Amino acid sequence: MKRNRLEELRIRMNALILNNDPQLICNFTAHMYGVSKFCTLLALKRKLNPELAATCGMLHDIYYMTGGNSEEHALIR
């Protein structure tokens, strides 16, 4: 059975974040999939592309999850 694009992204994202300690892995996956689900629900409500919204939700913190600096993460200026 061929995987869809979103499932392929999930596999790749899981592989990226598994290089961290167990607590961070738990935090990252809970946050990533929670945001992805929320983005999907918003897209459905607004009659937009749910796959694209879920993808954006999964990728929104990729820099931080792969070891980037998070000191000013989510800082509003």
HUNOR-V600957 format. One line per field, one symbol per residue. phi: phi as a letter, one per 30 degrees, with the letter a starting at -180 (. if undefined). psi: psi as a letter, one per 40 degrees, with the letter a starting at -180 (. if undefined). A space follows every 10 residues. Layout:
phi = ???
psi = ???
This chain:
phi = .dddddddde dddedddddc deddeddddd dedddddddd dddddchcdd ddddddddcd cedddcjddc ecdidcc
psi = hhiidddddd ddddddeeei iddddddddd dddddddddd dddddefihd dddddddded fddddfeihe dfhfhh.
